[in-house]
């Protein structure tokens, strides 16, 4: 997959992580301050359910996530389930 993140307020301090259905962290990245669009990937994952955690440590921002299949450029869809604790 390829993960695109668009920040409305790019000066925010934030971290992103990708986790699997067992809450194991597969990827962790810090937002690059003052960058409005960030792209991560390609990230190799098997078919299944994954969660993206966005955590702000300073400031606040709305954001848009776009996830697509890196091989065929399709947006696979998804849902907005809560990460299991």
Secondary structure, DSSP 8 states (H G I E B T S, - for coil): -EEEEEESSTT-EEEEEEEETT--EEEEEE--TT-SEEEEE-----SS-EEEEEEEEES---EEEEEE-TTT-------------
